[in-house]
């Protein structure tokens, strides 16, 4: 059984409609009837729908992060997946822009923390006495 795409506001997928009859869908597809002018933001111009789809393990990791587990070892323990698979999933989700990677420290070595866009990153870091790692050239 195929899942049908839902119609969404074009701005929610980064498409600005200047004029014309344009319909946008949650899988990233855009349907234009007749002449139209649309603008796609540079940040998501490479997204073609397929690259934003997530598999079952990726959905599980997104769910774990949404429930407040942000450190790599916490996510892996809660999701019960191997270290190698977790690294692959987190890299993929970060590349797709579905997860934000923040490297932070409490004075020791830098650790990786993963957040969903819109989560309170500063609040999380501050509540645990963490600060973002400095980037040295």
C-alpha positions, 0 to 999 in steps of 0.5 A: 500500500502506498502512502499518499502525500499530504498537501502543505503550505508551500512556505513550510517546505521552503517554497515561495510562490510569487504568482500562479497556481501552485500546490506543495506536498509534504514529500517535497514535491511541487505541482504547478498549473499554468504559468507561475513563478516560484522561489526555492531557498538555497538551503533546501534546493538540493532536497528532492523528497527522497533524500528527506525520507527516513527509515524505521531506525532513523524514526526510532532515533528521532523519537529518542531525541525528541524524548530528551536523550541527546548524548550519543551513548544515551541515544544508543542505549535507549534505542538499543542499536549498535554503535556503528549503526548509530553513527551512520544514522546520526550522520545521515539525519544531520546531513538531511538537516533533521538533527542538529549536532552540537559539540560541547564540554564541561571542561574535559573533552568535547562530546557530541549532542544531538537535537531536533531543530527547535529544541532548547539547545541553550537551556539543555547545555546551561542546565548541565553546565556545558558550553559549546567547544571552541573552534580553533583554526 
